[in-house]
């Protein structure tokens, strides 16, 4: 009896189970780039408020800068991530994994600068140092597993705080790295130093 492989969850770098909200804020990856890192971020707009359309509006350059006083601080910002995971676990995709999303900014990982070139950016709806929802961890683990299955080199995950230390603090101290490792069963070397067994 011939084995039938399950269908791939990917089509041209888009996850078939995500809600697609294409962002103009992306570009090509450098030629022959090996995608081997996922960068986890946290975002909420306005800060600490959840469930509204503002994150998607920001990533698609449709945010009304006058709608909230905080938005004046980010006026004109053109950013994106590949994925957003909402508080209820919904997966939203803005940029194909094959393309370079604008999520990490000035960054470095294991001696390599410009993490946007070789990473996948994943935003969790949340606030730095505040707890995330179990549904978000479930979706994140499933997404990372799907990514590593299709892009086998992608077997490392770090926070924005680890690739831009001193400049960024997300996802923050409340992020459950140990729980994520348990869901993924990835080795310790796949995670930033110190997050699994703090000194």
N, C-alpha and C positions, 0 to 999 in steps of 0.2 A: 504494500500500500504506500503510495507516494505521499510524502509529507507536504502539506500546503502551508506556506508561510503566511502569517497574518498580514493584512494590508498595511502599508506604511502610513504613519500619521502625518507625513510630510508631502507637500506638493510645491515644488519650486521654492523651498525654504519657508513655506507657510504651514502652520499646524492646522490640520483639518478640523480639530475640535475647538479651536479658538474663535472668538468673534473678531473679525478682521476690520480694523479701522486704520487704513493706510495713512502714513505720515509722509509729508514731503521732506522731512528732516533726516536725510540719510544720503549715503554715497557709496561708491564701490569700495570694496576691500582691496588692499594691495594684491597684486598678482601672486598666485600660489600661496596665499595665506592659509595657515593651518589654524582652524578654529579650535582652541583648546581650553578656554576659560569661560566660566559664567560669572558675571558680576551681579551681586544682589544689592538692590537699592531699596529705600523706602521713600514714599511720597504721599502727601495729602494736600489738597487745595480746597479752601484755605487750610493752613496747618491745623491738624487735629480734627478736621471735619471730613466725613466719609460719605460716599454714596452718590455724590453729585457728578455732573458732567465735566467739571473743570480740568481734571487731569487729561482727559481725552481732548478737550479743547486746547490745552497747552501744547500737547504733542502734535496737534494738527494745525497750529498757528491760528486758532479761532477764539482764543481766550479774550474776553472783554476786560481790558486792563483797568477799567473804571468800576468793575463790579464789586471789588473788595479792596480796602486800603492796602492789604499785603501785596496785591498784584502790582502795585507801583514799584516794588522792590525787584520784580523780575520782568518788568516791562521790556518787550523786545526780545526776550530770550527765545532762541530757536533750539529746541532739544527734542530728543525722542529716546525711546528704549525699544528693544525688540518686543518685550512682553510687559504686561501689567497683570498682576493677580489681585483681584478685588477681595474685600473682606470676607465675602461669602464663597471664595474659591473660584469665581469666574475667571477664565483666562481670556485676555484681550491681546491681540497682536497688532503692532503698528508698522513693523519693518520686517522684511524677509530676513531669515538668518543668513542668507547668501550675501546680504548687503551690510554695510557698516552704519549702525545707528549711532546717534550722538548722545551718549549717556555718561561716559566716564570722565571726560575732560582731560586735564593734565593728570597723567596716571602712569604707574609702573607696576609690573608684577614679575617677580623673580628675575630682575635685571633687564626686563624689556619694557620700554616706554610705549606710550600710545596704545593703551589697552583696547580702545575702540576698534583697532585694526583686527584683532584676533579674538575678541570676546563676544559673548551674547549678554546683553543687558536685560535684567529682569527686575522690574519695579514691584514691590509689595505695597499695597495701599496701607499706609500706616505712618506713624511718627517715631522718630528716633527714640530708642530707649523705652518705648511702650510695647506691650505684648502684642504679638500677632495672633491670628485665629488659627485653630487646628486645620480648618479647611484650606487656609493658605499654604500651610506646610504640606498638606496632601497634594495640592495642585503643583507646588514647586517641586516636590520629589518626583511626581509623575513626569513633569516637563523635563527635568534634568535627566531622568532615565531615557526618555524619548530622544533627547538631544544626543546623549552619549551613544545610543544605539545607532543613530544615523551618521553622527560625526564622532567616530571612535576616539579621536584625540581629545575630545572634550571630557576630561575627567578631573577637572579642578574647578573649585568654586570658592569665591572670596567675596567679601563685602566691599562696598564703595570705600569704606573707612580703611580697608587694607591696601587698596591700590592708589588711594589718594590720602595718606595719613597726614593729619594736621589740617587738612583742607576740608575733609568730609567726615561725618560721624555716623552715617547710615550703613546698615540698618540699625546699628546700635547695640548696647549691652543686653537688651532684653531678647535679642534674636537667639533662638534655640538651635545652636549649631550641633549639639549632641543629638537632639531629636531628629534633625535633618540627616545626620550620618546614619542613625539607626534606621530611618526610612529607606535610605539609599543603599546601605551596606557597602559604601565606598571606603577605601583605606584612609588612615589618618593623613597620609601625604597628599590627599586630594583637597585638604582644607588648610586655611592659614594657621601658622604656628600659634599655639596658645589657646585656640578657641575650644578645643575638645577637652583639654586637661589643664585648665589655668593653674598657674603656680600659686 
